[in-house]
């Protein structure tokens, strides 16, 4: 069983920055993708950013040039650096990981609130 532990959410003013962290409880060659989704009240969960084992990174159009995803393989951790935050970035952010043969796992979610 894989556990994803998130940290780094909070309250920030518009234009500010936050960094989210997500640590996986296991290290495995099965890891195919890892990243972040978010869900705002009344909206569907959406991809924010992820990376794949093939070496690609993907970003939602709404966060390109403001958010950066990175990873530390030694710590089984992925980070999301969020700059120039906007009120519309307010949401619960979920870490996600997909392992070949094991399936998908989600973190418990961390709240990000951006005040105007």
Order of alpha helices (4+ residues) and beta strands (2+ residues): beta-beta-beta-beta-beta-beta-beta-beta-beta-beta-beta
